[in-house]
């Protein structure tokens, strides 16, 4: 069967990369001061952060029912089935809504609740591409991705606190004091919503905590996969690529036997909730993504 793999720009996969890979990437919509933009279509990373730092009102959205149904109808003219890998259901209703819309398509559209976002979502897409090349059906790939959905740890080191205040996670007073003291909160997820992991006095301390937690995970949660050489690390960042590359170097020094396979900017609809100056790292099991990763390097 011919399976079209579909994801969204929250994966960090650009329109150009999607074309190269032979998949379709939905540009996630968001509004700035009431005007709608599409990531990587009508808004660049550089322009976005320029506007964000000016204090514009940014709100995220999701693909409409009409958009998805029209897109699926068109793609199914030349494909037997669609495998859709959207952003994690814990952060948006996109996944659950898509499952409802898919019921109209006679089981030809499969929606994966992979509980992932950013670089870790990208790895899932890469694994799906490889499995499709091996002849796996959309059902088989969906079953695999949902089976391994928790096989990762993701930590985000915030640059500033005011974006947590906007999301209602902390009070305005706490955000103001925290930014004055230059506190660096760490958020984490293993597949659900993002939760507070720790608050540190500096980015250096925050990175040390993440590295310490990765070491613990390798001794416990991922002990077998680590012994089998299946672990990979990914890095993500908001507005400063150099910060992502610095973190990459620190992680490579701490884990010389684990490859850092991705250093990507976070998607804009994620970045608007966490703000500039942010870096993130993931520790993940990689079973099938290696061939796709090598083809892009």
VMD Tcl script that draws the C-alpha trace (Angstrom):
set ca {
  {0.00 0.00 0.00}
  {1.10 3.55 -0.64}
  {1.13 5.42 2.67}
  {1.47 9.20 2.93}
  {3.06 10.34 6.17}
  {1.69 13.61 7.47}
  {2.91 15.68 10.41}
  {2.88 19.32 11.52}
  {5.49 22.05 11.88}
  {5.65 21.47 15.65}
  {7.94 18.59 14.70}
  {10.50 21.12 13.50}
  {10.39 19.64 10.00}
  {10.43 22.49 7.50}
  {8.45 22.61 4.27}
  {11.68 22.11 2.30}
  {12.72 19.10 4.39}
  {9.24 17.62 4.11}
  {9.44 17.73 0.31}
  {12.87 16.11 0.39}
  {11.55 13.32 2.62}
  {8.40 12.82 0.56}
  {6.02 13.68 3.41}
  {3.52 16.49 4.02}
  {4.08 19.04 6.81}
  {1.08 21.04 8.01}
  {2.15 24.62 8.87}
  {0.71 25.33 12.32}
  {-1.36 28.52 12.49}
  {-1.02 31.21 15.15}
  {-2.07 34.84 15.48}
  {-0.03 37.94 16.28}
  {-2.14 40.89 17.40}
  {-5.15 39.19 15.81}
  {-3.59 38.48 12.40}
  {-3.07 34.83 11.41}
  {0.28 33.49 10.26}
  {1.51 30.07 9.17}
  {4.86 28.80 10.39}
  {7.53 28.53 7.67}
  {5.02 29.90 5.14}
  {4.14 33.48 6.12}
  {6.35 33.86 9.20}
  {10.08 33.21 9.63}
  {11.90 32.39 12.86}
  {13.84 35.66 12.72}
  {10.77 37.88 12.24}
  {8.85 35.99 14.91}
  {11.40 36.64 17.67}
  {11.74 40.25 16.61}
  {8.00 40.69 17.15}
  {7.90 38.55 20.31}
  {10.52 40.72 22.00}
  {8.36 43.77 21.28}
  {5.61 42.26 23.44}
  {3.06 41.43 20.74}
  {0.04 39.31 21.64}
  {0.65 35.80 20.29}
  {-1.97 33.05 20.37}
  {-1.65 29.52 19.04}
  {-4.30 27.76 17.01}
  {-4.79 24.44 15.22}
  {-5.65 23.29 11.70}
  {-9.38 23.61 11.04}
  {-11.66 20.69 10.29}
  {-12.25 21.99 6.77}
  {-8.51 22.32 6.13}
  {-7.72 18.79 7.33}
  {-10.62 17.13 5.54}
  {-9.82 18.91 2.27}
  {-6.14 18.02 2.62}
  {-6.85 14.36 3.36}
  {-9.31 14.14 0.45}
  {-6.66 15.49 -1.92}
  {-3.84 13.27 -0.60}
  {-6.00 10.15 -0.80}
  {-6.39 10.65 -4.54}
  {-2.81 9.46 -4.97}
  {-2.26 7.45 -1.77}
  {-3.97 4.38 -0.29}
  {-3.80 5.66 3.28}
  {-2.54 8.50 5.47}
  {-0.59 8.28 8.70}
  {-0.93 11.58 10.60}
  {1.55 12.29 13.43}
  {0.43 15.54 15.13}
  {1.82 17.26 18.22}
  {1.28 15.70 21.65}
  {-2.33 15.54 22.79}
  {-1.43 16.90 26.24}
  {-0.71 20.37 24.82}
  {-3.45 20.73 22.22}
  {-6.79 19.38 21.10}
  {-5.35 18.95 17.60}
  {-4.83 15.20 17.97}
  {-8.24 14.38 19.48}
  {-10.06 16.57 16.96}
  {-8.19 14.93 14.09}
  {-9.27 11.50 15.36}
  {-12.89 12.59 15.13}
  {-12.49 14.06 11.64}
  {-10.74 10.86 10.48}
  {-13.87 8.78 11.15}
  {-15.34 10.08 7.89}
  {-12.55 8.54 5.81}
  {-13.39 4.81 6.02}
  {-10.31 3.86 8.04}
  {-7.92 5.33 5.46}
  {-6.63 8.06 7.82}
  {-4.76 6.93 10.93}
  {-4.02 9.51 13.63}
  {-1.12 8.72 15.96}
  {-1.26 9.88 19.58}
  {2.52 9.76 19.96}
  {2.67 12.20 22.94}
  {5.62 14.03 21.42}
  {6.66 17.46 20.17}
  {9.67 19.20 18.60}
  {12.81 17.10 17.99}
  {11.29 14.06 19.66}
  {8.26 14.26 17.36}
  {10.66 14.59 14.43}
  {12.37 11.33 15.43}
  {8.97 9.61 15.41}
  {8.34 10.89 11.89}
  {11.75 9.62 10.77}
  {10.99 6.20 12.25}
  {7.63 6.18 10.47}
  {9.34 6.97 7.16}
  {11.75 4.06 7.59}
  {9.00 1.65 8.60}
  {6.92 2.68 5.58}
  {9.94 1.97 3.35}
  {10.08 -1.48 4.91}
  {6.50 -2.07 3.77}
  {4.72 -1.58 7.09}
  {1.10 -0.45 6.91}
  {-0.23 2.71 8.55}
  {-1.86 0.55 11.23}
  {1.42 -1.22 11.97}
  {3.38 2.02 12.16}
  {0.72 3.61 14.37}
  {0.82 0.63 16.73}
  {4.61 0.85 16.97}
  {4.73 4.62 17.56}
  {2.10 4.47 20.29}
  {3.89 1.53 21.90}
  {7.19 3.47 22.20}
  {5.64 6.89 22.88}
  {7.10 7.15 26.40}
  {10.62 6.04 25.51}
  {12.16 9.47 25.98}
  {12.87 12.22 28.50}
  {12.60 15.89 27.51}
  {13.82 18.84 29.59}
  {13.39 22.53 28.78}
  {15.53 25.22 30.45}
  {13.58 28.48 30.35}
  {15.31 31.73 29.49}
  {12.82 34.03 31.24}
  {9.83 33.51 33.52}
  {7.31 35.96 32.11}
  {6.06 33.41 29.59}
  {5.14 31.04 32.40}
  {3.23 33.97 33.88}
  {1.34 34.42 30.60}
  {0.36 30.76 30.68}
  {-0.88 31.11 34.26}
  {1.71 28.71 35.67}
  {3.17 31.29 38.08}
  {1.99 34.62 39.50}
  {3.12 37.98 38.04}
  {4.99 38.75 41.28}
  {6.84 35.43 41.19}
  {7.78 35.99 37.54}
  {9.12 39.48 38.25}
  {11.18 38.36 41.24}
  {12.41 35.28 39.40}
  {13.60 37.30 36.41}
  {15.32 39.82 38.67}
  {17.17 36.94 40.37}
  {17.80 35.35 36.95}
  {16.25 32.06 38.06}
  {16.15 29.29 35.44}
  {13.20 26.90 35.76}
  {13.40 23.47 34.17}
  {10.26 21.92 32.69}
  {10.02 18.27 31.75}
  {7.73 15.78 30.07}
  {7.78 12.07 29.36}
  {4.67 12.16 27.23}
  {1.97 14.13 29.04}
  {1.88 17.82 29.83}
  {4.97 19.79 30.79}
  {5.61 19.92 34.53}
  {8.10 21.80 36.71}
  {11.20 19.72 37.38}
  {13.42 22.22 39.23}
  {14.36 25.89 39.58}
  {18.05 26.80 39.50}
  {20.10 29.95 40.00}
  {21.77 29.83 36.59}
  {21.65 28.15 33.20}
  {24.90 26.36 34.09}
  {23.24 24.78 37.13}
  {20.18 23.89 35.07}
  {22.26 22.12 32.43}
  {24.11 20.20 35.15}
  {20.77 19.00 36.57}
  {19.60 17.83 33.15}
  {22.86 15.95 32.57}
  {22.60 14.39 36.03}
  {19.03 13.26 35.28}
  {20.06 11.79 31.93}
  {22.77 9.77 33.69}
  {20.21 8.43 36.13}
  {17.80 7.55 33.30}
  {20.55 5.62 31.53}
  {21.13 3.57 34.66}
  {17.43 2.88 35.25}
  {14.70 3.70 32.73}
  {16.84 3.11 29.63}
  {19.36 0.62 31.04}
  {18.63 -2.12 28.48}
  {18.38 0.20 25.47}
  {21.59 1.99 26.54}
  {23.42 -1.34 26.69}
  {22.12 -2.12 23.20}
  {23.44 1.20 21.83}
  {19.98 2.53 20.95}
  {20.09 5.86 22.80}
  {20.34 9.24 21.07}
  {20.30 12.83 22.31}
  {18.61 15.80 20.61}
  {18.92 19.51 21.38}
  {16.42 22.29 20.68}
  {16.57 26.05 21.20}
  {14.46 29.14 20.64}
  {16.18 32.22 19.19}
  {19.90 31.51 19.65}
  {21.38 28.65 17.66}
  {24.78 29.22 19.28}
  {23.23 28.33 22.65}
  {21.96 25.08 21.18}
  {25.40 24.26 19.79}
  {27.06 25.03 23.13}
  {24.63 22.67 24.90}
  {25.33 20.04 22.23}
  {29.04 20.22 23.02}
  {28.42 19.91 26.74}
  {26.19 16.88 26.24}
  {28.73 15.23 23.93}
  {31.39 15.71 26.59}
  {29.13 14.23 29.28}
  {27.99 11.32 27.08}
  {30.81 10.51 24.63}
  {29.21 7.19 23.68}
  {25.82 8.69 22.71}
  {25.36 10.65 19.50}
  {23.64 14.05 19.45}
  {21.63 13.58 16.27}
  {19.64 16.84 16.07}
  {20.14 20.49 17.01}
  {16.94 22.24 15.91}
  {15.01 25.46 16.57}
  {11.79 24.95 18.49}
  {8.64 25.54 16.48}
  {7.08 28.99 16.72}
  {3.83 27.77 18.26}
  {5.91 26.20 21.04}
  {8.31 29.13 21.40}
  {5.54 31.65 22.00}
  {4.76 29.85 25.28}
  {8.35 29.63 26.55}
  {10.05 32.70 25.10}
  {13.58 33.49 23.92}
  {16.80 32.31 25.55}
  {15.50 28.75 26.00}
  {17.35 25.49 25.37}
  {16.08 21.94 25.62}
  {17.48 18.41 25.46}
  {15.96 14.99 24.96}
  {17.22 11.50 25.67}
  {15.47 8.99 23.46}
  {15.44 5.41 22.23}
  {16.13 5.21 18.49}
  {15.08 1.99 16.79}
  {14.52 2.98 13.15}
  {15.47 6.62 12.50}
  {19.17 6.14 11.70}
  {18.83 5.70 7.92}
  {16.75 8.88 7.55}
  {19.11 10.83 9.83}
  {22.11 9.71 7.77}
  {20.39 10.62 4.50}
  {19.92 14.21 5.67}
  {23.50 14.71 6.94}
}
mol new
graphics top color blue
foreach p $ca { graphics top sphere $p radius 0.5 }
foreach p [lrange $ca 0 end-1] q [lrange $ca 1 end] { graphics top cylinder $p $q radius 0.2 }
display resetview
